[in-house]
């Protein structure tokens, strides 16, 4: 397996190399700048995995992707979290904040290994279930009717900021910062909402793509999603859903 580290601080690069090699992997090459990296990629076979710092001495490492079609898996390593969403759009395996925790590093490496295992072509139960509940010609809900006193209010899906569960109730929260009690459960909502637009990030929340204001790194390799108005609780992407969530946001 061919692995490289791109890091402008050489002591940090050597420290990361030691941590990676403790996990049984060999680092073949160390690069230290955008210019050096672009030259290397133009003259060498692309590696299986890159550990990539975002802020290098001569610019942001995203510049490499703008000039070269990188064919490798990437684990970003950085002291800054404001680039997380852009990193995810580059189909990264993970995004590790410095100082890099060895447990988080091992989780990221395991994600990479799992991604590169041969795919089982047989249909498992979950795949069959998804096919049954999401057939090709399925239509999804475009609006919800909620009760306000003795009146009914129609809310279009474009107005929804999130769905959440609380005290055994299921609620719809709008971009106008209003919450309404619904009948049913989040499990039922998952089958009624278009999966291209809505994603269940945890047992408590379903959120729409267009309501995502910001994504931040959170503890234990989880992600925190900021929404425009909902402030009652933290919207955390469950650890086991992070990879699927990153694929969903594209």
C-alpha positions in Angstrom: 0.0 0.0 0.0 1.4 3.4 -1.0 0.8 6.2 1.5 2.1 9.8 1.5 1.9 12.6 4.0 1.7 16.3 2.8 2.5 18.5 5.8 4.6 21.7 5.7 5.8 21.4 9.3 8.4 18.6 9.2 8.3 17.7 13.0 4.5 17.3 12.7 4.9 15.2 9.6 7.4 12.9 11.3 5.1 12.6 14.4 2.1 11.7 12.1 4.3 9.2 10.3 5.1 7.4 13.6 1.5 7.3 14.6 0.5 5.9 11.2 3.2 3.3 11.2 2.1 2.2 14.7 -1.1 1.1 13.0 0.9 -1.2 10.7 1.0 1.1 7.6 4.1 2.4 5.8 4.5 6.0 4.8 6.4 6.0 1.5 6.8 9.8 0.8 6.7 13.1 2.7 5.8 16.3 0.8 5.8 19.8 2.3 4.2 22.4 0.0 1.6 22.9 -2.7 4.2 23.3 -5.4 6.2 20.3 -4.4 3.1 18.2 -4.2 1.8 19.2 -7.7 5.2 18.4 -9.2 5.2 15.0 -7.4 1.7 14.0 -8.6 2.6 14.9 -12.2 5.6 12.6 -12.1 4.5 9.7 -9.9 1.7 7.1 -9.7 -0.9 8.3 -7.3 -0.8 6.7 -3.8 -3.6 4.7 -2.2 -3.9 7.2 0.7 -2.9 10.7 1.4 -2.7 12.4 4.8 -3.1 16.0 3.8 -2.7 19.2 5.8 -4.9 22.0 4.5 -2.9 25.1 5.2 0.6 24.6 3.7 3.4 27.1 3.6 2.6 28.3 0.0 -1.2 28.1 0.0 -4.2 25.8 0.7 -3.8 22.2 -0.4 -7.2 22.5 -2.2 -5.2 24.2 -4.9 -3.7 20.7 -5.7 -7.2 19.4 -6.5 -7.9 22.4 -8.8 -4.9 21.5 -11.0 -4.7 17.7 -10.7 -7.3 15.0 -10.8 -6.3 13.2 -7.6 -7.1 9.5 -7.7 -6.2 8.8 -4.1 -8.2 8.5 -0.9 -7.6 11.5 1.4 -7.6 12.0 5.2 -7.3 15.7 5.9 -5.3 16.8 8.9 -5.6 20.4 10.1 -5.7 22.8 13.0 -8.7 24.5 11.5 -12.3 23.3 11.2 -13.7 25.9 8.8 -12.7 23.9 5.8 -14.7 20.8 6.8 -17.5 21.1 4.3 -15.2 21.8 1.4 -13.1 18.8 2.4 -16.1 16.5 2.5 -17.1 17.6 -1.0 -13.7 16.2 -2.2 -14.8 12.8 -1.0 -12.4 12.6 1.8 -12.3 9.6 4.1 -12.1 11.7 7.2 -11.1 15.1 8.6 -8.8 15.1 11.7 -8.2 18.1 13.9 -4.7 18.7 15.3 -3.4 17.6 17.7 -4.4 14.3 16.2 -5.8 11.8 18.6 -4.5 8.3 18.0 -7.9 6.8 18.5 -9.4 9.1 15.9 -6.6 8.3 13.6 -7.2 4.6 13.9 -10.9 5.2 13.2 -10.0 7.1 10.0 -7.6 4.4 8.9 -10.2 1.7 9.5 -12.7 3.7 7.4 -10.2 3.8 4.6 -9.6 0.0 4.8 -13.4 -0.7 4.9 -13.9 1.5 1.8 -11.3 -0.5 -0.1 -12.5 -4.0 0.8 -14.1 -5.9 -2.1 -17.8 -5.3 -2.2 -20.3 -8.1 -1.5 -22.6 -8.3 -4.5 -25.3 -10.3 -2.7 -28.3 -8.4 -1.6 -28.5 -8.2 2.2 -31.7 -7.6 4.2 -31.2 -3.8 4.6 -30.7 -3.4 0.8 -33.9 -5.3 0.1 -35.8 -3.3 2.7 -34.6 -0.1 1.1 -35.7 -1.3 -2.3 -39.1 -2.2 -1.0 -39.7 1.1 0.8 -38.1 3.3 -1.9 -39.2 1.9 -5.3 -38.2 3.8 -8.4 -41.6 5.3 -9.0 -42.2 6.3 -5.3 -43.6 9.8 -4.7 -42.7 11.7 -1.6 -44.6 14.1 0.6 -44.5 17.7 -0.6 -46.4 19.2 2.4 -47.6 18.4 5.9 -50.8 19.4 7.6 -50.5 20.4 11.3 -53.2 21.3 13.8 -53.1 24.6 15.6 -55.9 24.8 18.1 -59.1 24.3 16.0 -57.3 25.2 12.8 -55.2 23.3 10.3 -52.1 24.7 8.7 -50.3 23.4 5.6 -46.5 23.5 5.6 -44.6 22.9 2.4 -41.4 20.8 2.7 -39.4 23.9 1.5 -40.4 25.6 4.8 -39.0 22.8 7.0 -35.8 23.2 8.9 -35.8 19.9 10.7 -37.9 17.1 12.2 -37.1 15.9 15.7 -38.3 13.7 18.5 -38.8 14.9 22.1 -40.6 13.4 25.1 -42.1 10.6 22.9 -43.5 13.3 20.4 -42.4 14.0 16.9 -42.1 17.6 15.8 -41.7 19.7 12.7 -39.6 22.8 13.0 -39.8 25.5 10.4 -37.4 28.1 9.0 -39.7 30.7 10.7 -38.6 29.2 14.1 -41.9 27.5 14.9 -42.4 24.0 16.1 -45.5 21.8 15.4 -46.4 18.4 16.8 -47.0 15.7 14.2 -48.6 12.3 14.3 -46.3 9.3 13.7 -42.6 8.8 14.2 -39.3 9.7 12.6 -39.2 6.1 11.3 -42.4 6.8 9.4 -41.1 10.1 8.1 -38.0 8.5 6.7 -40.2 6.5 4.3 -42.2 9.6 3.3 -39.4 12.1 2.7 -37.2 12.3 -0.4 -33.8 10.8 0.6 -32.1 13.2 -1.8 -33.3 16.1 0.2 -33.7 14.8 3.8 -31.3 12.7 5.9 -31.7 11.2 9.4 -28.5 12.2 11.1 -29.3 10.6 14.4 -32.1 8.9 16.4 -33.5 12.3 17.2 -33.1 14.4 14.0 -34.0 14.4 10.3 -32.7 17.4 8.4 -33.0 18.8 4.9 -30.0 19.5 2.8 -30.9 23.2 2.2 -31.2 24.0 5.9 -27.6 23.2 6.6 -25.9 26.4 7.6 -22.6 25.0 8.8 -20.9 21.7 9.6 -18.3 21.5 12.5 -16.1 18.8 13.8 -17.4 17.3 17.1 -16.0 14.9 19.6 -15.5 11.2 18.9 -15.3 11.7 15.1 -18.8 13.0 15.0 -20.1 16.1 13.2 -22.2 19.0 14.5 -24.7 20.6 12.1 -25.8 24.2 12.6 -29.3 25.1 11.4 -30.6 28.7 10.7 -33.0 29.0 13.7 -33.2 25.7 15.7 -31.3 26.2 18.9 -33.0 24.0 21.5 -30.5 21.1 21.2 -27.3 20.3 19.3 -27.8 18.5 16.0 -25.1 15.9 16.0 -24.4 13.4 13.2 -24.1 10.0 14.9 -20.6 8.5 14.5 -21.9 5.5 12.6 -23.7 7.8 10.1 -20.8 10.2 9.3 -19.6 8.4 6.2 -23.1 8.1 4.7 -23.8 11.7 5.6 -20.7 12.9 3.8 -21.8 10.9 0.7 -25.3 12.4 1.0 -24.0 16.0 1.0 -21.8 15.2 -2.0 
